[in-house]
Amino acid sequence: MKKNKQQNDAKPVIQIDVPKRSVFAIPNAGFWLVCIALALTFIAYIPSLTADFVNWDDNDYVMNNKMIRSFSDFSKFFITPVQGNYHPITMLSLAINYAISGYDPFSYHLFNILFHLINVYLVYKFILKLSGGTIFIAFATALFFGVHPMHVESVAWVTERKDVLYTLFFILGLSSYLNYLDTNKQADYFKTFIWFLLSLASKPAALVFPAILFVLDYYKDRPLNLNAIKQKVPFIIFSGIMVYLTLHSQTTAGATDTKNTIELSKRIFFPFYGYMMYIFKMFWPLKLSAFYPFSPINEALSKSYLLSPFLFAASVYLCLKTFKKYKEITFGFSFYLFNLVLVLQFFLVGSAIISERYTYVPYIGLFYLLFWYINKILKMKELNAYILVMCLGVICTFLSFRQAAVWKNTRALWEGAIKSFPTAKAYSNLAYVYQQEGLQEKALSAYEKSLKLNVIDKEVFYNRGVIYFNMNKDSQAILEYNQALALDPSYLNALNGRGSVYAKLGRSELAMADLNKSLELNPKFDVAYKNRASAYFLLKEFDLAIMDYKKYLELQKNDAEGYSNLAVCYLNKRLNQEAIDASFQALKVDSTFAKAWTNIGGAYINLKQYQNAIVYLDKAFLRDSTNDENLKFLSLAYLNLGDTAKAMSFFEIAQRNPPKK
């Protein structure tokens, strides 16, 4: 009887095992399902292949990042933080892109998509091993990891190369650790450590890796003993080093900390709200936005904030209730929480309450839990389970395709954000796009909408000041700069901007006060040297102007206009050879810079070498035939050579030109 009982007990095990690999007994079913997941993922990101860079951090990571332009000084990748983070592997990958295509965004987006596709495959293999070979769970988790709309930000945004790259090594490390738990081979342990270091060097978010190893130990029934803890020590040490480096570099970079503007009674709800909203967005990925702001300072928290701790408590209770019987539940929530904990705004950094990119790795835990549960309740209805997953997968593919198109360029990004979730940040970023495109009135309108939602944004007031300055509305520009400085008296850009307006108006004392203060606050604030040099020039203090232009050019060696302005200062002091040398420096930077040719021609006129002057003035004329100064120099040169007809013809052209506004 005992034997029969054992046989009867074994029957359910066989029945449960069959659907794990069956998939209707199709040969190589797992391979074909992975191909489906990869194909749908690629389709979802087709819009990214024709996308541009955006003005949201892509400038810092690519467009203005001198680090990626060469491999000459290899150490710079490992010692130079970008935006307060160390991620040398990410910077190396962007440098490879630059070597391939320069500032053509295609290769950058292609690499992001390829890394994401690799990650889809790695997630499949990891979950397949974790679930004991259950193809359905592995396929469904990999598919939704690939096509979920909340992951679009991590893939379609060039700056988030760090996300797709650190995840690649992160999942490889977890897979190696599973191998180690099965084989106990030191080679697998060593591989795990190497993958962890590469992940950590791609994004500091990987520092939670040791915590996930403990979660895997629990899930695979490994006892929590001294040996298990000792094996995690090297991982913990390097995570600690990364914590120190990140905190130090973010402090140096001046990462935004809003804790002083939001009271504690509100802040305690923020981590719970983030925990809840990421789960909500997993099931309802609509009305997505590049920016989700904190609750308004002057308003009470909404009910969703107040209810969020109860959802967290419910998930904790569920884990405790099923801790031994259904480890998948505790594993799923723990994987989700530990990978999310660094961005749950326990310590307020930045100005967003949640960000879609933060779900890239954490959702793996929730997807695993969800599809384990679906597999459990539909294990005898495999066809229904696959139909459900495929239908939802196709819907998500469509939604991700649409969301990827939002990242086409900066304007599309922020117009899409406003359409889904209008915020002050979205309006101000869109306004800046209009400003760059020369659509000043549209920019002012968008800035006005931004200020209605957030009246304490110094950058908005500063940018409005720039617009009014360019529109020659100097009094209005000063008012805007004053507003910015009222919010932050040491705001360098506003001090510099207001100083420039004062210089333009001839109020030299006020101009020098602002420009001097900005340079006292930051002696390497290059544009302030340039503007102060212009102010000195207007005061005919040419020696002081020359000194400031030289300081500026030490900091900005590739500004043709700066060299040209220096040449003009030399011309006013009759230092003609110095003016010629400075003008040739300008032409080294930009050979089409017409003003530099004019300056050389002017210097040769001063030297009474009129034939040489004409050679260079002609070059300027070919590039800009309407420049009054160049035309008058040409007229003067020909007059001194005795060619009155040509002198008059150039003078008449100058007279016919409409006056400069």
C-alpha positions, 0 to 999 in steps of 0.5 A: 500500500505504501508503494502504491501511495508513492506512485499515486503521489508521483502522478501529479508531478508528471502531469505538472511537468508535461506543460513546461516543455510541451507547447503542443509538442512543437520541435524547438518550440522555445527557439521559435517562441524566442524568435517571436519575442525578438521579432515583436520587440524589433517591430516595436522599436522601428521608429527609433531607427530614424530618431534624432537626439533629444535635448534632454541629457543627450547633449551631456552624453553625446553632443557636448561630450568631448570624452567620447570623441577619441580613445587617446586618453583611455583613462578618462573613461574610468575617472571622469563622471558624467552627470554625477555618475561613473559609468565607463563601459557606457562611455566607451560604448558611446565612443565606439558609436562616435567613431562609427558615425560621429553625430549621426544618431542612427548607430546610437539608436541601433546599438540601443535596440541591439542591446535590448534584443540581446537582453530579451534573449538573456531574460528568456534564458534566465527565467527558463532556468529559474522556473525549472524549464517552464517555457511559457513563463520564460517566453511571456516574461521575455516578450513583455520585457521586450515590448512593454511601453514602460521600457521604451524610455530605456531603449529609445533614449540614447542617454539611457544606453546605461540602462540596456548595457548594465542590464545585459551584464546584470542578467548574465551575472544572475544566470552565472550565479544560478549555474553556480548554485547548481554546480558549485563550480568556482568558475561560475562564481568568478564569472558572476563577479566579473559580470557584476563588475561590468554591470556596475561599470555601466550604471551604478544601479547595479550596486543592488546585485548582492541583494538579488543574490540573496533573493536567489539563494532564498528561491533556490532553498540555499541556507542563509549561513556564514559561508553564503554571506562570506561569498557576497562580501566581495560584491558588497565591497564593490557596491559600497565603493560605487555608493561612495563614488556616486554620492561624491560625484553627485554632490560635486555635480550639484544634484537637485535635492528638494527635501528643503522645499517639501515637508516631511509629512508629504515626503514619507508617502513618496516611496510608497507612491512610487512602489504603487504607481510602477505596478499600476503602470505595468497593468495600464501603460497609457498616458505615458510621459517623459516627466512625472513631477512631484505633487504641487508644494502648495496642494494637499496630497491626492488620495492615491498618495494616501492609499499607496502605503496600504498596497505596499503593506498588502504585498508584504502581507502576501509575501509573509503568508506564502513565504514557504509555500509559494516562493515565487510570490516573495521572489517576484516582489523582492526582485521588484523592490530591491531593484527599485529601492534606489529610485523610490525617493527616500532621499529626494533627488531630482524633480520627478516622483517616478520615471519610466526607465526605472522599471527596466529591470524591476519589472522582470520580477513582476512579470515572472510572478504574473506569468507564474500565476497565469501558468498555475491557473491555466496549466491545463489550458496551455492554448488559452495561456498562449493566446492571452499572452500573444494578444496582450503582447501584440497590443503592447507592441503597438503601444510601444511602437507609438511611444517610440515614435514620441522620441523621434526628436525633442519637439515630438518628445515634449509635445507628447509629454504635454498631451499625456501629462502636462507639466511645467517641465514639459512646457519649459522644455518645449519652449526651449525647443521653440526658442532654439528654432527661432519661434520666440513668440511660441516660446514665450507662450509655452514658458508662460504656461510653465510658470502657471504650473511652477512659479519658482523655476529660475531657468524659465525666467532666465530663458525668457530674459534671453528671448527679450534680449534677442528681441531688443526688449532690454527692460523686459529682459532685465526684469526676467533676469531679476526674477531669476536672481530673486530665486537664486542670487548666485545664478551664474547665467542670470548674472551674466545675462543681466550684465550683458544687457547693462553693457549693451545699454552703456550702464558699465558700472552695473554690467561690471558688477554682475559680470565680476560677481559671476566670475568670483563665483566661478572663475572658469565661467567662460562666457562671462569672460567673453561678455566682460571683454565685450563690455570693456571693448565698448568702454574702449578698454582694449587691453582689459578686453584682450586679457578677458578674450585670452582667458575665454579662449583658454577655456573655449579653444574652438570659438571662431567668433572669440578669436575674431573679436580678439583680432578686432581688439588688436586692430583697435590698438594697431597691433596688426600682426597680432590681429592677423594671427588671431584671425588665422586662429579663427579660420583654423576653427571655421574656414568659412568665418567671413569676419576673420578674412575681413579682419586680415584685410583690415590689418593689411590696410593698416599696414598699407599693403593694399594688394594683400588686403584685397586678396583677403577681403575678396575671400570675405566677399565670396562668403558674405557679399553684403557686409558693409565693413568688408565692402568699405575696406574693399573700396578703401583698398582699391582707392589707395591703389588708384582704381577709382572705378572699383572703389566706387562700385564697392562703395555703391554696393555698401550704400544699397544694402539695407541697414542692419537691424 
